[in-house]
Amino acid sequence: MLEKKHILVAPLNWGLGHATRCIPIIKELMHHKFTPILASDGAALALLQTEFPNLTCLTLPSYNIKYAKNARFFKFKLLTDTPKILRNMAAEKSAIDKILKEHSISGIISDNRFGVFSSKVPSVFITHQLNVLSGNTTWLSSKIHRNIIKKFDECWIPDAEGAINLSGKLGHVKKLTSTIKYMNPISRFTKKDTPIIYDILVLLSGPEPQRQFLETKLLKELANYPGAILFIKGLVENEIKKEVIGNFTIYNYLTSRLLEDALNKSQLVISRSGYTTLMDLAKLEKQAFFIPTPGQFEQNYLAERLQQNEMVPYCQQNDFTVEQLKRVSKFKGLRSFKEATNYTELFSLFHTK
């Protein structure tokens, strides 16, 4: 009996989106008779350990990047962090060389970890950003990102290739190379026909301190809302903690199974407009209200695009009040993409060497 090939799956620890969108990929790897080995750091690694307690989990060097407290300094903060990012890429490369020797890795799937690749095994980079929006420096940030992508054997885009898609200009360019593969949108969730018991589900995520700023803002603004509110802070800890205060049910975090159930039972979702969240809510065909992370061009673009397409309204963090939610009834909500991901074709890369 042939030993199952080991595939290293390494999502970036920048919020939880990169880790959560790797969950369906990890499950499909196991379904296709591969053995995933998981690698990340911080909250992303903790989440994967919770979801897959029987899989090997390894710690990678941390980028340790935080958002600026003031949105105006977001891009400047990233620029000043560039030397740290470059050092971390080098540390990742060193760590990957060691992991390849110790764990007989046959392939690598890196979700936005720049240094997680090897010339010795097929290496995949997952991103929804062929164009990286950064204001008047978009041309430069996009060029840098594409140069990083070229180091990998393939780049998988979790979106539809055609005109009807979720990422817009982020994940679509005029000239495609043969190494770019469109996966179609992916999600760890399944839509279920269940009774609605929560009027609002608040789903927080993302790096500090902006995650905390939004938590404080929403707890204050929704304090007098009369309906049932499920409030998920997005803080992955050793155990799930629940607190009930009036019409609020508050959790630090929920596992995928519990969150899927909660989302299906919720009428409206308030969240950031991160791309993984868009894919999840589209799969569940939910009504939503988005509050982009201040200063993050990508989330602002996605929120603006969905509002222009009359699907989901949004506002800036400082502008949110409970009155804003009245706008939701004028929007269509998110819709599911019916095309399935061809994992057999994607995973065939790992049989080439």
C-alpha positions as CSV (number, residue, x, y, z in Angstrom):
1,M,0.0,0.0,0.0
2,L,1.5,3.3,-1.1
3,E,2.0,5.9,1.7
4,K,-0.2,9.0,1.3
5,K,1.6,12.1,0.0
6,H,2.1,14.8,2.6
7,I,0.9,18.3,1.5
8,L,1.9,21.3,3.5
9,V,-1.0,23.8,3.9
10,A,0.2,27.2,5.2
11,P,-2.3,30.1,5.5
12,L,-1.2,33.6,6.5
13,N,-2.1,34.7,10.1
14,W,-3.8,38.0,9.1
15,G,-7.2,37.8,10.6
16,L,-8.9,34.4,10.3
17,G,-9.9,34.5,6.7
18,H,-6.9,32.9,5.2
19,A,-7.1,30.0,7.6
20,T,-10.8,29.5,7.3
21,R,-10.8,29.4,3.5
22,C,-8.2,26.7,3.7
23,I,-10.5,24.4,5.7
24,P,-12.5,23.1,2.7
25,I,-9.2,22.6,0.8
26,I,-7.7,20.6,3.7
27,K,-10.9,18.4,3.8
28,E,-10.7,17.8,0.1
29,L,-7.0,16.9,0.3
30,M,-8.0,14.2,2.8
31,H,-10.9,13.1,0.6
32,H,-8.4,12.7,-2.3
33,K,-6.1,10.5,-0.2
34,F,-3.5,13.1,0.7
35,T,-2.2,13.8,4.3
36,P,-2.3,17.5,5.0
37,I,0.3,19.0,7.3
38,L,-0.8,22.4,8.6
39,A,1.5,25.3,9.3
40,S,0.9,28.9,10.4
41,D,1.2,31.0,13.6
42,G,-1.0,32.8,16.2
43,A,-4.8,32.7,15.9
44,A,-4.7,31.1,12.4
45,L,-2.7,28.1,13.7
46,A,-5.0,27.9,16.8
47,L,-8.1,27.7,14.6
48,L,-6.6,25.0,12.4
49,Q,-5.6,23.0,15.5
50,T,-9.2,23.3,16.8
51,E,-10.7,22.2,13.4
52,F,-8.2,19.4,12.8
53,P,-7.0,18.0,16.1
54,N,-5.7,14.8,14.5
55,L,-3.4,16.5,11.9
56,T,0.1,17.6,12.4
57,C,0.3,21.4,13.1
58,L,3.6,23.3,12.8
59,T,4.5,26.8,13.8
60,L,5.9,29.2,11.2
61,P,7.6,32.5,11.8
62,S,5.1,35.3,12.5
63,Y,4.8,38.4,10.4
64,N,3.4,40.1,13.5
65,I,1.9,42.9,11.4
66,K,-0.7,45.2,13.0
67,Y,-3.0,47.8,11.5
68,A,-2.4,51.5,12.3
69,K,-4.8,52.9,14.8
70,N,-5.5,55.7,12.4
71,A,-6.7,54.6,9.0
72,R,-4.8,57.5,7.3
73,F,-1.5,55.9,8.3
74,F,-2.5,52.4,7.1
75,K,-0.3,52.5,4.0
76,F,2.6,54.2,5.8
77,K,2.5,51.5,8.5
78,L,2.7,48.8,5.9
79,L,5.6,50.5,4.2
80,T,7.5,50.8,7.5
81,D,6.8,47.1,8.1
82,T,8.3,46.1,4.8
83,P,11.8,45.2,6.2
84,K,10.1,43.0,8.8
85,I,8.1,41.3,6.1
86,L,11.2,40.6,4.0
87,R,13.0,39.2,7.1
88,N,10.0,37.0,7.7
89,M,10.1,35.7,4.1
90,A,13.7,34.7,4.6
91,A,12.8,33.0,7.9
92,E,9.9,31.2,6.2
93,K,12.2,29.9,3.5
94,S,14.6,28.5,6.1
95,A,11.7,26.9,8.0
96,I,10.3,25.3,4.9
97,D,13.7,23.8,4.0
98,K,13.7,22.1,7.4
99,I,10.0,21.0,7.2
100,L,10.6,19.4,3.8
101,K,13.5,17.3,5.3
102,E,11.6,16.3,8.4
103,H,8.2,15.5,7.0
104,S,8.7,14.2,3.4
105,I,6.5,16.9,1.9
106,S,5.3,16.2,-1.7
107,G,3.6,19.6,-2.3
108,I,2.9,23.0,-0.8
109,I,-0.2,25.2,-0.7
110,S,0.6,28.7,0.6
111,D,-2.3,31.1,1.3
112,N,-0.6,34.4,1.0
113,R,2.6,33.4,2.8
114,F,5.3,34.8,0.5
115,G,8.2,32.6,1.6
116,V,6.4,29.3,1.7
117,F,7.5,27.6,-1.5
118,S,10.3,25.3,-2.7
119,S,11.8,24.4,-6.1
120,K,12.0,20.8,-4.8
121,V,8.2,20.2,-4.7
122,P,5.1,21.6,-6.6
123,S,4.2,24.9,-4.8
124,V,0.9,26.7,-5.0
125,F,0.0,30.3,-4.0
126,I,-3.6,31.1,-3.1
127,T,-4.8,34.7,-3.5
128,H,-7.8,36.6,-4.7
129,Q,-5.5,39.6,-5.5
130,L,-3.7,39.7,-8.8
131,N,-4.2,43.4,-8.4
132,V,-3.3,44.7,-4.9
133,L,-5.1,48.0,-4.3
134,S,-3.0,50.6,-2.5
135,G,-4.3,54.0,-3.8
136,N,-1.9,55.8,-6.1
137,T,0.7,53.0,-5.6
138,T,-1.6,50.2,-6.8
139,W,0.7,49.7,-9.9
140,L,3.7,49.1,-7.6
141,S,2.0,46.9,-5.0
142,S,0.4,44.8,-7.8
143,K,3.8,44.4,-9.6
144,I,5.5,43.3,-6.4
145,H,2.8,40.8,-5.7
146,R,2.8,39.3,-9.2
147,N,6.6,38.9,-8.9
148,I,6.1,36.9,-5.7
149,I,3.4,34.8,-7.4
150,K,5.9,33.9,-10.2
151,K,8.0,32.0,-7.7
152,F,5.3,29.4,-7.4
153,D,4.3,26.7,-9.9
154,E,0.6,27.7,-9.8
155,C,-1.6,30.4,-8.5
156,W,-5.1,29.4,-7.4
157,I,-7.8,32.2,-7.4
158,P,-10.8,31.4,-5.3
159,D,-13.3,33.0,-7.7
160,A,-15.1,32.5,-10.9
161,E,-13.1,33.3,-14.1
162,G,-16.0,34.9,-16.0
163,A,-17.8,38.3,-15.8
164,I,-20.0,37.2,-12.9
165,N,-17.6,37.0,-10.0
166,L,-16.9,38.1,-6.4
167,S,-13.5,39.8,-6.6
168,G,-13.9,42.1,-9.6
169,K,-10.7,43.7,-10.7
170,L,-8.8,42.3,-7.6
171,G,-8.8,38.8,-9.0
172,H,-9.0,39.5,-12.8
173,V,-6.4,40.8,-15.2
174,K,-6.4,41.1,-19.0
175,K,-3.5,38.8,-19.7
176,L,-3.6,35.4,-17.8
177,T,-0.7,33.0,-17.7
178,S,-1.1,29.3,-17.8
179,T,-0.1,29.0,-14.2
180,I,-3.2,30.9,-13.0
181,K,-6.1,28.6,-12.1
182,Y,-9.6,29.8,-11.1
183,M,-11.0,27.6,-8.4
184,N,-14.5,29.2,-8.2
185,P,-15.5,30.6,-4.8
186,I,-14.9,28.2,-1.9
187,S,-16.4,28.0,1.5
188,R,-16.4,25.8,4.6
189,F,-20.2,26.2,4.9
190,T,-23.3,24.7,3.5
191,K,-26.7,26.4,3.2
192,K,-29.4,24.7,5.3
193,D,-33.1,25.3,5.6
194,T,-33.4,26.1,9.3
195,P,-35.6,28.5,11.3
196,I,-34.4,32.0,11.9
197,I,-33.8,32.7,15.6
198,Y,-31.3,35.6,15.5
199,D,-32.2,39.0,14.0
200,I,-28.6,40.0,13.7
201,L,-25.3,38.0,13.8
202,V,-22.2,40.2,14.3
203,L,-19.1,38.5,13.0
204,L,-15.8,40.2,13.9
205,S,-12.4,39.3,12.5
206,G,-9.1,40.9,11.4
207,P,-6.0,42.2,13.1
208,E,-5.9,44.4,16.1
209,P,-6.5,47.2,17.1
210,Q,-9.3,47.6,14.5
211,R,-11.1,44.4,15.5
212,Q,-11.4,45.8,19.1
213,F,-12.5,49.3,17.8
214,L,-15.3,47.7,15.9
215,E,-16.4,45.5,18.8
216,T,-16.6,48.5,21.0
217,K,-18.5,50.5,18.4
218,L,-21.1,47.8,17.7
219,L,-21.8,46.9,21.3
220,K,-22.6,50.6,21.9
221,E,-24.6,51.2,18.8
222,L,-26.7,48.0,19.1
223,A,-27.3,48.3,22.8
224,N,-30.9,49.4,22.4
225,Y,-31.7,47.1,19.4
226,P,-34.9,45.2,20.3
227,G,-34.1,41.9,18.4
228,A,-32.0,38.9,19.2
229,I,-28.3,39.5,18.6
230,L,-25.6,36.8,18.3
231,F,-22.2,38.6,18.8
232,I,-19.1,36.7,17.8
233,K,-15.9,38.5,18.7
234,G,-13.5,36.5,16.6
235,L,-11.0,35.8,19.4
236,V,-9.7,32.2,19.1
237,E,-8.9,30.9,22.6
238,N,-8.4,27.6,24.4
239,E,-12.1,27.2,24.9
240,I,-15.4,28.6,23.7
241,K,-16.8,31.2,26.1
242,K,-20.5,32.2,26.2
243,E,-22.1,35.2,27.8
244,V,-25.7,36.3,27.7
245,I,-26.6,40.0,28.4
246,G,-30.2,40.9,27.8
247,N,-30.9,40.2,24.1
248,F,-27.2,39.7,23.3
249,T,-25.6,36.2,23.2
250,I,-21.8,36.8,23.1
251,Y,-19.1,34.3,22.1
252,N,-15.4,34.7,21.9
253,Y,-15.4,32.4,18.8
254,L,-17.2,29.4,17.3
255,T,-15.9,26.3,15.5
256,S,-16.9,25.9,11.9
257,R,-19.7,23.6,12.6
258,L,-21.3,25.9,15.3
259,L,-20.7,29.0,13.2
260,E,-22.3,27.4,10.1
261,D,-25.4,26.6,12.2
262,A,-25.5,30.1,13.7
263,L,-25.2,31.8,10.3
264,N,-28.0,29.7,8.8
265,K,-30.2,30.7,11.7
266,S,-29.5,34.4,11.4
267,Q,-31.5,36.9,9.3
268,L,-28.7,39.6,8.9
269,V,-25.0,39.4,9.2
270,I,-22.9,42.5,10.2
271,S,-19.2,42.0,9.4
272,R,-16.1,43.3,7.7
273,S,-16.0,43.0,3.9
274,G,-13.1,40.6,3.8
275,Y,-13.0,38.3,0.8
276,T,-13.4,35.0,2.7
277,T,-16.5,36.4,4.5
278,L,-17.9,37.3,1.1
279,M,-17.4,33.8,-0.2
280,D,-19.0,32.3,3.0
281,L,-22.0,34.6,3.0
282,A,-22.5,34.1,-0.8
283,K,-22.6,30.3,-0.2
284,L,-25.2,30.8,2.5
285,E,-27.1,33.4,0.4
286,K,-27.3,35.8,3.3
287,Q,-28.4,39.4,3.8
288,A,-25.5,41.4,5.1
289,F,-24.2,44.9,6.1
290,F,-20.5,45.5,5.7
291,I,-18.2,47.8,7.6
292,P,-14.7,47.7,5.8
293,T,-11.6,47.8,7.9
294,P,-10.5,51.5,8.0
295,G,-7.7,52.2,5.5
296,Q,-7.9,48.8,3.8
297,F,-8.3,49.5,0.1
298,E,-9.3,46.0,-0.8
299,Q,-12.2,45.8,1.7
300,N,-13.5,49.2,0.7
301,Y,-13.4,48.2,-3.0
302,L,-15.3,45.0,-2.4
303,A,-17.9,46.8,-0.2
304,E,-18.4,49.6,-2.8
305,R,-18.7,47.1,-5.6
306,L,-21.4,45.1,-3.8
307,Q,-23.3,48.2,-2.9
308,Q,-23.2,49.5,-6.6
309,N,-24.5,46.1,-7.7
310,E,-27.4,46.5,-5.2
311,M,-26.4,43.4,-3.3
312,V,-25.2,44.6,0.1
313,P,-25.0,48.1,1.7
314,Y,-22.0,49.3,3.7
315,C,-20.7,52.3,5.6
316,Q,-17.5,53.4,7.2
317,Q,-16.7,52.4,10.7
318,N,-17.1,55.8,12.2
319,D,-20.4,56.4,10.4
320,F,-22.2,53.3,11.7
321,T,-25.5,53.7,13.6
322,V,-28.3,51.2,14.0
323,E,-30.3,53.5,11.6
324,Q,-28.0,52.3,8.8
325,L,-29.5,48.9,9.0
326,K,-32.8,50.1,7.6
327,R,-31.0,50.3,4.2
328,V,-30.7,46.5,4.0
329,S,-34.3,45.9,2.8
330,K,-33.5,47.7,-0.5
331,F,-30.7,45.3,-1.4
332,K,-30.8,41.8,-2.9
333,G,-28.3,40.0,-0.6
334,L,-25.5,37.7,-1.7
335,R,-26.1,34.8,-4.1
336,S,-24.4,31.4,-4.3
337,F,-22.1,30.4,-7.2
338,K,-23.3,27.0,-8.5
339,E,-20.1,26.0,-10.2
340,A,-18.2,23.4,-8.2
341,T,-14.4,23.4,-7.6
342,N,-12.6,20.7,-9.6
343,Y,-10.2,19.5,-6.9
344,T,-9.2,16.4,-8.8
345,E,-7.8,18.7,-11.6
346,L,-6.1,21.1,-9.1
347,F,-4.5,18.4,-7.0
348,S,-3.1,16.7,-10.1
349,L,-0.2,19.1,-9.8
350,F,1.0,17.1,-6.8
351,H,1.3,13.9,-8.9
352,T,3.7,15.5,-11.4
353,K,6.9,15.0,-9.4
